[in-house]
Amino acid sequence: MKKILIFAVIASALMFGACMEKRNLVLFDKFVPISTQTQCAVTAGGSLYYTKGEIDLAFTDRYLLPFQITNYISSSVTSKVNGDLTIDTGETNYFFVKWVEVEYEWDPRAQADGKQLQLTAALWNGTKRIEVHGVVAGPDGGQNAGAVDILTEVQAKDLLAHVEDIDWVVSPLLIKMKIIGELTDGTEIETNTMRFNLEPYFGDTIQIGSVYHEPAGGFADDTEKYDVITAQCAFNDPLVGCIVGQDLSSSNCYAGDSDWMEFIAKSKCPLANQDDCYYPGYGAASVVEVYFNAYKKNPNDGGYYFCCPGEAPEAPEEEVAEE
């Protein structure tokens, strides 16, 4: 009886050791940037990584955080020769990502004005799991990458409420993240935890030369309007970067439309009627004009900032004076 018990303990220890070995061999390597250098795709490999990101809440409530995993578990495939046949066993050590587990931390230190500001604790306390599909890493050092949206709309609105009154460079939002998945044989694996700093902005990613200023009373004639537009407008591409509102990608009036842009345009509208601040289908233009007219314009300025046209206009024809 004692021998049976000893063998059972040894077997359990070996199985536990093998399980622990597997659990330690799938690693969350790094956060990988989404950049034009990779054609804006989330890809594994390469030497680039980052530890912090920025979100411009004027344009988006989403922050896609890309991650890379490496599966260092050895292949389980074995070959056995039986006469003229070679029989290979199936691979049981593919790692399938199922969830990303996220925790949030923020250091509520006193700000420059001495105020002790707080985010809404109920939105940031605890841990949440975000489903991930289609990210699989093979054994023997196989790598793969995926991305998850780490913010809900409600969380983004909470950040928006404090985007201007908190020094986010000094006190960024800390994201703690790990990957949870399973092997082909059903063994569940949890990776190590990585940390990432997120800094929110508002309107900082609008391209220079996105708007022109029309003075109170309008322009004297088409020539004056043409001169102002050509002098103040840059006529850039709608987006310089990969994702609108993420990691300092520069955007102008033609960078798309979304429910969030409509919300920003209407909620920040300087006009009496909120609907007058949103153009359906042109959310980015609505946001840009609201930003300049509500935040950048002198209160005594009776003029208005308008979005630049997508292309440089044709010069007006010169009027010929009648003899």
TIMARVO-116053 format. One record per residue (C-alpha): residue in one letter; x, y, z; residue number from 1. Coordinates in nm, 2 decimals. Each point is the difference from the previous one (the first is absolute). Layout:
# TIMARVO-116053
+------+--------+--------+--------+-----+
: type :      X :      Y :      Z : seq :
+------+--------+--------+--------+-----+
:    A :      X :      Y :      Z : NUM :
...
+------+--------+--------+--------+-----+
END
This chain:
# TIMARVO-116053
+------+--------+--------+--------+-----+
: type :      X :      Y :      Z : seq :
+------+--------+--------+--------+-----+
:    M :   0.00 :   0.00 :   0.00 :   1 :
:    K :   0.28 :   0.24 :   0.09 :   2 :
:    K :   0.17 :  -0.08 :  -0.34 :   3 :
:    I :  -0.32 :   0.08 :  -0.19 :   4 :
:    L :  -0.03 :   0.33 :   0.19 :   5 :
:    I :   0.37 :   0.09 :  -0.07 :   6 :
:    F :  -0.04 :  -0.07 :  -0.37 :   7 :
:    A :  -0.32 :   0.21 :  -0.01 :   8 :
:    V :   0.18 :   0.29 :   0.17 :   9 :
:    I :   0.29 :  -0.03 :  -0.25 :  10 :
:    A :  -0.24 :  -0.01 :  -0.29 :  11 :
:    S :  -0.19 :   0.30 :   0.12 :  12 :
:    A :   0.32 :   0.19 :   0.05 :  13 :
:    L :   0.12 :  -0.08 :  -0.35 :  14 :
:    M :  -0.33 :   0.11 :  -0.15 :  15 :
:    F :  -0.01 :   0.32 :   0.21 :  16 :
:    G :   0.36 :   0.07 :  -0.10 :  17 :
:    A :  -0.08 :  -0.05 :  -0.37 :  18 :
:    C :  -0.30 :   0.22 :   0.03 :  19 :
:    M :   0.20 :   0.27 :   0.18 :  20 :
:    E :   0.27 :  -0.03 :  -0.27 :  21 :
:    K :  -0.26 :   0.06 :  -0.28 :  22 :
:    R :  -0.16 :   0.29 :   0.19 :  23 :
:    N :   0.34 :   0.17 :   0.02 :  24 :
:    L :   0.08 :  -0.05 :  -0.37 :  25 :
:    V :  -0.27 :   0.21 :  -0.17 :  26 :
:    L :   0.11 :   0.36 :   0.04 :  27 :
:    F :  -0.16 :   0.34 :  -0.04 :  28 :
:    D :   0.30 :   0.16 :  -0.17 :  29 :
:    K :  -0.09 :   0.36 :  -0.06 :  30 :
:    F :  -0.24 :   0.26 :  -0.12 :  31 :
:    V :   0.06 :   0.05 :  -0.37 :  32 :
:    P :  -0.07 :   0.33 :  -0.18 :  33 :
:    I :  -0.25 :   0.04 :  -0.28 :  34 :
:    S :   0.20 :   0.21 :  -0.24 :  35 :
:    T :   0.04 :   0.09 :  -0.36 :  36 :
:    Q :   0.32 :  -0.19 :   0.00 :  37 :
:    T :  -0.21 :  -0.32 :   0.01 :  38 :
:    Q :  -0.28 :   0.14 :  -0.23 :  39 :
:    C :  -0.21 :   0.05 :   0.31 :  40 :
:    A :  -0.03 :  -0.37 :   0.06 :  41 :
:    V :   0.03 :  -0.17 :   0.34 :  42 :
:    T :   0.30 :  -0.23 :  -0.06 :  43 :
:    A :   0.23 :  -0.21 :   0.21 :  44 :
:    G :   0.38 :   0.01 :  -0.02 :  45 :
:    G :   0.23 :   0.29 :  -0.04 :  46 :
:    S :   0.18 :   0.20 :   0.26 :  47 :
:    L :  -0.25 :   0.28 :   0.06 :  48 :
:    Y :  -0.20 :   0.01 :   0.32 :  49 :
:    Y :  -0.16 :   0.27 :   0.21 :  50 :
:    T :  -0.10 :   0.07 :   0.36 :  51 :
:    K :  -0.24 :   0.29 :  -0.03 :  52 :
:    G :  -0.26 :   0.14 :  -0.24 :  53 :
:    E :  -0.23 :   0.30 :  -0.05 :  54 :
:    I :  -0.37 :   0.03 :  -0.08 :  55 :
:    D :  -0.16 :   0.32 :  -0.13 :  56 :
:    L :  -0.35 :  -0.01 :   0.15 :  57 :
:    A :  -0.11 :   0.27 :  -0.25 :  58 :
:    F :  -0.01 :  -0.27 :  -0.27 :  59 :
:    T :  -0.04 :  -0.34 :   0.16 :  60 :
:    D :  -0.10 :  -0.20 :   0.31 :  61 :
:    R :   0.20 :  -0.30 :  -0.11 :  62 :
:    Y :   0.36 :  -0.10 :   0.07 :  63 :
:    L :   0.12 :  -0.31 :  -0.18 :  64 :
:    L :   0.29 :  -0.15 :   0.20 :  65 :
:    P :   0.20 :  -0.25 :  -0.20 :  66 :
:    F :   0.19 :  -0.28 :   0.17 :  67 :
:    Q :   0.25 :  -0.28 :  -0.10 :  68 :
:    I :   0.03 :  -0.35 :   0.14 :  69 :
:    T :   0.26 :  -0.27 :  -0.05 :  70 :
:    N :  -0.07 :  -0.37 :   0.06 :  71 :
:    Y :   0.32 :  -0.16 :   0.11 :  72 :
:    I :  -0.16 :  -0.34 :   0.08 :  73 :
:    S :   0.17 :  -0.28 :  -0.20 :  74 :
:    S :  -0.20 :  -0.17 :  -0.27 :  75 :
:    S :  -0.19 :  -0.32 :   0.11 :  76 :
:    V :   0.02 :  -0.16 :  -0.34 :  77 :
:    T :   0.18 :  -0.33 :  -0.01 :  78 :
:    S :   0.06 :  -0.25 :  -0.28 :  79 :
:    K :  -0.02 :  -0.37 :   0.01 :  80 :
:    V :   0.10 :  -0.23 :  -0.28 :  81 :
:    N :  -0.23 :  -0.30 :  -0.04 :  82 :
:    G :   0.12 :  -0.21 :  -0.28 :  83 :
:    D :  -0.02 :   0.21 :  -0.32 :  84 :
:    L :  -0.21 :   0.27 :   0.18 :  85 :
:    T :   0.11 :   0.30 :   0.20 :  86 :
:    I :  -0.26 :   0.11 :   0.25 :  87 :
:    D :   0.01 :   0.35 :   0.14 :  88 :
:    T :  -0.19 :   0.09 :   0.32 :  89 :
:    G :  -0.21 :   0.31 :   0.00 :  90 :
:    E :   0.12 :   0.34 :   0.13 :  91 :
:    T :  -0.14 :   0.08 :   0.34 :  92 :
:    N :   0.21 :   0.31 :   0.09 :  93 :
:    Y :  -0.16 :   0.27 :  -0.22 :  94 :
:    F :  -0.09 :   0.29 :   0.23 :  95 :
:    F :  -0.34 :   0.16 :  -0.07 :  96 :
:    V :  -0.06 :   0.34 :   0.16 :  97 :
:    K :  -0.34 :   0.02 :   0.16 :  98 :
:    W :   0.00 :   0.32 :   0.21 :  99 :
:    V :   0.20 :   0.30 :   0.09 : 100 :
:    E :  -0.02 :   0.09 :   0.37 : 101 :
:    V :   0.02 :   0.37 :   0.08 : 102 :
:    E :   0.04 :   0.19 :   0.33 : 103 :
:    Y :   0.02 :   0.38 :   0.03 : 104 :
:    E :   0.20 :   0.21 :   0.24 : 105 :
:    W :   0.02 :   0.37 :   0.04 : 106 :
:    D :   0.20 :   0.20 :   0.26 : 107 :
:    P :  -0.24 :   0.27 :   0.12 : 108 :
:    R :   0.28 :   0.24 :   0.11 : 109 :
:    A :  -0.07 :   0.37 :   0.06 : 110 :
:    Q :   0.00 :   0.21 :  -0.32 : 111 :
:    A :   0.19 :   0.33 :  -0.06 : 112 :
:    D :  -0.29 :   0.19 :   0.15 : 113 :
:    G :   0.00 :  -0.22 :   0.31 : 114 :
:    K :  -0.33 :  -0.17 :  -0.08 : 115 :
:    Q :  -0.03 :  -0.37 :   0.07 : 116 :
:    L :  -0.19 :  -0.12 :  -0.31 : 117 :
:    Q :  -0.15 :  -0.35 :  -0.03 : 118 :
:    L :  -0.12 :  -0.21 :  -0.29 : 119 :
:    T :  -0.33 :  -0.19 :   0.06 : 120 :
:    A :   0.13 :  -0.29 :   0.21 : 121 :
:    A :  -0.27 :  -0.25 :  -0.10 : 122 :
:    L :   0.10 :   0.03 :  -0.37 : 123 :
:    W :   0.37 :  -0.08 :   0.07 : 124 :
:    N :   0.01 :  -0.24 :   0.29 : 125 :
:    G :   0.02 :  -0.38 :  -0.04 : 126 :
:    T :   0.10 :  -0.21 :  -0.30 : 127 :
:    K :  -0.17 :  -0.05 :  -0.33 : 128 :
:    R :   0.04 :  -0.26 :  -0.27 : 129 :
:    I :  -0.02 :   0.09 :  -0.37 : 130 :
:    E :  -0.06 :  -0.28 :  -0.25 : 131 :
:    V :   0.26 :  -0.06 :  -0.27 : 132 :
:    H :  -0.05 :  -0.21 :  -0.31 : 133 :
:    G :   0.24 :  -0.13 :  -0.27 : 134 :
:    V :   0.33 :   0.05 :   0.18 : 135 :
:    V :   0.19 :  -0.34 :   0.00 : 136 :
:    A :   0.37 :  -0.06 :   0.06 : 137 :
:    G :   0.16 :  -0.33 :  -0.10 : 138 :
:    P :   0.26 :  -0.18 :   0.22 : 139 :
:    D :   0.38 :   0.03 :  -0.01 : 140 :
:    G :   0.01 :   0.38 :   0.01 : 141 :
:    G :  -0.31 :   0.08 :  -0.21 : 142 :
:    Q :  -0.11 :   0.36 :   0.02 : 143 :
:    N :  -0.32 :   0.19 :  -0.07 : 144 :
:    A :  -0.15 :   0.33 :   0.08 : 145 :
:    G :  -0.35 :   0.14 :   0.07 : 146 :
:    A :  -0.16 :   0.32 :   0.13 : 147 :
:    V :  -0.28 :   0.08 :   0.24 : 148 :
:    D :  -0.21 :   0.31 :   0.07 : 149 :
:    I :   0.08 :   0.07 :   0.36 : 150 :
:    L :  -0.26 :   0.27 :   0.06 : 151 :
:    T :  -0.37 :   0.00 :   0.02 : 152 :
:    E :  -0.20 :   0.31 :  -0.11 : 153 :
:    V :  -0.09 :   0.07 :   0.36 : 154 :
:    Q :   0.37 :  -0.01 :   0.11 : 155 :
:    A :   0.09 :   0.23 :  -0.29 : 156 :
:    K :  -0.26 :   0.25 :   0.11 : 157 :
:    D :   0.14 :  -0.01 :   0.35 : 158 :
:    L :   0.35 :   0.08 :  -0.14 : 159 :
:    L :  -0.16 :   0.27 :  -0.21 : 160 :
:    A :  -0.14 :   0.17 :   0.31 : 161 :
:    H :   0.35 :   0.04 :   0.14 : 162 :
:    V :   0.20 :   0.02 :  -0.32 : 163 :
:    E :   0.09 :   0.37 :   0.07 : 164 :
:    D :   0.02 :   0.01 :   0.38 : 165 :
:    I :   0.24 :  -0.29 :   0.06 : 166 :
:    D :   0.37 :   0.00 :  -0.09 : 167 :
:    W :   0.00 :  -0.32 :  -0.19 : 168 :
:    V :   0.37 :   0.01 :  -0.08 : 169 :
:    V :   0.07 :  -0.01 :   0.37 : 170 :
:    S :  -0.29 :  -0.23 :   0.09 : 171 :
:    P :  -0.07 :  -0.23 :  -0.30 : 172 :
:    L :  -0.26 :  -0.27 :   0.01 : 173 :
:    L :   0.19 :  -0.33 :   0.06 : 174 :
:    I :  -0.12 :  -0.31 :  -0.19 : 175 :
:    K :   0.10 :  -0.34 :   0.14 : 176 :
:    M :  -0.07 :  -0.27 :  -0.25 : 177 :
:    K :   0.05 :  -0.38 :  -0.03 : 178 :
:    I :  -0.10 :  -0.26 :  -0.26 : 179 :
:    I :  -0.22 :  -0.30 :   0.08 : 180 :
:    G :  -0.04 :  -0.29 :  -0.24 : 181 :
:    E :   0.03 :  -0.38 :  -0.03 : 182 :
:    L :   0.20 :  -0.26 :  -0.19 : 183 :
:    T :  -0.15 :  -0.24 :  -0.25 : 184 :
:    D :  -0.04 :  -0.26 :   0.27 : 185 :
:    G :  -0.21 :   0.24 :   0.22 : 186 :
:    T :   0.28 :   0.10 :   0.24 : 187 :
:    E :  -0.07 :   0.36 :   0.12 : 188 :
:    I :   0.29 :   0.24 :  -0.01 : 189 :
:    E :   0.04 :   0.34 :   0.16 : 190 :
:    T :   0.29 :   0.21 :  -0.12 : 191 :
:    N :   0.21 :   0.26 :   0.19 : 192 :
:    T :  -0.14 :   0.35 :   0.06 : 193 :
:    M :   0.12 :   0.31 :  -0.20 : 194 :
:    R :  -0.06 :   0.37 :   0.09 : 195 :
:    F :  -0.09 :   0.28 :  -0.23 : 196 :
:    N :  -0.06 :   0.37 :   0.05 : 197 :
:    L :  -0.28 :   0.18 :  -0.17 : 198 :
:    E :  -0.02 :   0.38 :  -0.03 : 199 :
:    P :  -0.33 :   0.17 :  -0.12 : 200 :
:    Y :  -0.01 :   0.33 :  -0.19 : 201 :
:    F :  -0.27 :   0.21 :  -0.15 : 202 :
:    G :   0.04 :   0.15 :  -0.35 : 203 :
:    D :   0.38 :  -0.01 :   0.00 : 204 :
:    T :   0.02 :  -0.22 :  -0.32 : 205 :
:    I :  -0.18 :   0.24 :  -0.23 : 206 :
:    Q :   0.23 :   0.07 :  -0.30 : 207 :
:    I :   0.13 :   0.36 :  -0.03 : 208 :
:    G :  -0.18 :   0.16 :  -0.29 : 209 :
:    S :  -0.33 :  -0.18 :   0.04 : 210 :
:    V :  -0.21 :   0.32 :   0.04 : 211 :
:    Y :  -0.02 :   0.35 :  -0.14 : 212 :
:    H :  -0.14 :   0.31 :   0.18 : 213 :
:    E :  -0.29 :   0.20 :  -0.14 : 214 :
:    P :  -0.03 :   0.34 :   0.17 : 215 :
:    A :  -0.32 :   0.14 :   0.15 : 216 :
:    G :  -0.21 :   0.12 :  -0.29 : 217 :
:    G :   0.16 :  -0.24 :  -0.25 : 218 :
:    F :   0.24 :   0.06 :  -0.28 : 219 :
:    A :   0.00 :   0.31 :  -0.22 : 220 :
:    D :   0.00 :  -0.22 :  -0.32 : 221 :
:    D :   0.10 :  -0.33 :  -0.14 : 222 :
:    T :   0.36 :   0.11 :  -0.05 : 223 :
:    E :   0.04 :   0.08 :   0.37 : 224 :
:    K :  -0.14 :  -0.34 :   0.09 : 225 :
:    Y :   0.22 :  -0.17 :  -0.24 : 226 :
:    D :   0.31 :   0.18 :   0.13 : 227 :
:    V :  -0.09 :  -0.09 :   0.36 : 228 :
:    I :  -0.06 :  -0.37 :  -0.08 : 229 :
:    T :   0.32 :  -0.04 :  -0.20 : 230 :
:    A :   0.20 :   0.17 :   0.27 : 231 :
:    Q :  -0.15 :  -0.19 :   0.30 : 232 :
:    C :  -0.08 :  -0.34 :  -0.14 : 233 :
:    A :   0.26 :  -0.29 :  -0.04 : 234 :
:    F :  -0.22 :  -0.24 :  -0.20 : 235 :
:    N :   0.16 :  -0.31 :   0.16 : 236 :
:    D :  -0.12 :  -0.36 :  -0.01 : 237 :
:    P :  -0.29 :  -0.07 :   0.23 : 238 :
:    L :   0.22 :  -0.21 :   0.23 : 239 :
:    V :   0.37 :  -0.01 :   0.06 : 240 :
:    G :   0.06 :  -0.31 :   0.20 : 241 :
:    C :  -0.20 :  -0.32 :   0.04 : 242 :
:    I :  -0.30 :   0.05 :   0.23 : 243 :
:    V :  -0.21 :   0.32 :   0.05 : 244 :
:    G :   0.07 :   0.13 :   0.35 : 245 :
:    Q :   0.26 :  -0.25 :   0.10 : 246 :
:    D :   0.37 :   0.05 :   0.07 : 247 :
:    L :   0.02 :   0.35 :  -0.15 : 248 :
:    S :  -0.13 :  -0.09 :  -0.35 : 249 :
:    S :  -0.08 :   0.34 :  -0.14 : 250 :
:    S :  -0.35 :   0.05 :  -0.13 : 251 :
:    N :  -0.19 :   0.27 :  -0.19 : 252 :
:    C :  -0.37 :   0.06 :  -0.09 : 253 :
:    Y :  -0.01 :  -0.30 :  -0.23 : 254 :
:    A :   0.11 :  -0.27 :   0.24 : 255 :
:    G :  -0.33 :  -0.18 :   0.02 : 256 :
:    D :  -0.32 :  -0.01 :   0.20 : 257 :
:    S :  -0.11 :  -0.19 :   0.31 : 258 :
:    D :  -0.26 :   0.01 :   0.28 : 259 :
:    W :   0.27 :   0.13 :   0.23 : 260 :
:    M :   0.08 :   0.29 :  -0.23 : 261 :
:    E :  -0.37 :   0.09 :  -0.01 : 262 :
:    F :  -0.01 :  -0.02 :   0.38 : 263 :
:    I :   0.31 :   0.23 :   0.03 : 264 :
:    A :  -0.13 :   0.25 :  -0.25 : 265 :
:    K :  -0.34 :   0.03 :   0.17 : 266 :
:    S :   0.12 :  -0.01 :   0.36 : 267 :
:    K :   0.27 :   0.27 :  -0.06 : 268 :
:    C :  -0.21 :   0.21 :  -0.24 : 269 :
:    P :   0.04 :   0.38 :   0.06 : 270 :
:    L :  -0.33 :   0.07 :  -0.18 : 271 :
:    A :  -0.35 :   0.01 :   0.15 : 272 :
:    N :  -0.12 :  -0.30 :  -0.20 : 273 :
:    Q :   0.22 :  -0.30 :   0.03 : 274 :
:    D :  -0.12 :  -0.15 :  -0.33 : 275 :
:    D :   0.16 :   0.30 :  -0.18 : 276 :
:    C :   0.34 :  -0.12 :   0.11 : 277 :
:    Y :  -0.02 :  -0.34 :  -0.17 : 278 :
:    Y :   0.00 :  -0.08 :  -0.37 : 279 :
:    P :  -0.12 :  -0.36 :  -0.05 : 280 :
:    G :   0.27 :  -0.20 :  -0.18 : 281 :
:    Y :   0.27 :   0.27 :   0.08 : 282 :
:    G :   0.06 :  -0.07 :   0.36 : 283 :
:    A :   0.37 :   0.10 :  -0.01 : 284 :
:    A :  -0.08 :   0.33 :  -0.16 : 285 :
:    S :  -0.26 :   0.06 :   0.27 : 286 :
:    V :   0.25 :  -0.07 :   0.27 : 287 :
:    V :   0.27 :   0.22 :  -0.15 : 288 :
:    E :  -0.23 :   0.30 :  -0.04 : 289 :
:    V :  -0.14 :  -0.04 :   0.35 : 290 :
:    Y :   0.35 :  -0.03 :   0.15 : 291 :
:    F :   0.12 :   0.32 :  -0.17 : 292 :
:    N :  -0.31 :   0.21 :   0.06 : 293 :
:    A :  -0.06 :  -0.12 :   0.36 : 294 :
:    Y :   0.36 :  -0.02 :   0.12 : 295 :
:    K :   0.25 :   0.18 :  -0.22 : 296 :
:    K :  -0.19 :   0.31 :  -0.10 : 297 :
:    N :   0.02 :   0.33 :   0.19 : 298 :
:    P :  -0.33 :   0.06 :   0.19 : 299 :
:    N :  -0.01 :   0.35 :  -0.17 : 300 :
:    D :   0.04 :  -0.15 :  -0.35 : 301 :
:    G :  -0.33 :   0.02 :  -0.18 : 302 :
:    G :   0.14 :  -0.20 :  -0.29 : 303 :
:    Y :  -0.01 :  -0.37 :  -0.06 : 304 :
:    Y :   0.25 :  -0.28 :  -0.08 : 305 :
:    F :  -0.11 :  -0.22 :  -0.29 : 306 :
:    C :   0.15 :  -0.32 :  -0.12 : 307 :
:    C :   0.24 :   0.03 :  -0.29 : 308 :
:    P :  -0.12 :  -0.15 :  -0.33 : 309 :
:    G :   0.16 :  -0.33 :  -0.09 : 310 :
:    E :   0.18 :   0.14 :  -0.29 : 311 :
:    A :   0.13 :   0.35 :  -0.09 : 312 :
:    P :  -0.27 :   0.20 :  -0.17 : 313 :
:    E :   0.03 :   0.16 :  -0.34 : 314 :
:    A :   0.09 :   0.36 :   0.00 : 315 :
:    P :  -0.30 :   0.22 :  -0.07 : 316 :
:    E :  -0.02 :   0.17 :  -0.34 : 317 :
:    E :   0.11 :   0.36 :   0.00 : 318 :
:    E :  -0.28 :   0.23 :  -0.07 : 319 :
:    V :   0.05 :   0.22 :  -0.31 : 320 :
:    A :  -0.09 :   0.36 :   0.06 : 321 :
:    E :  -0.26 :   0.14 :  -0.24 : 322 :
:    E :   0.12 :   0.30 :  -0.21 : 323 :
+------+--------+--------+--------+-----+
END
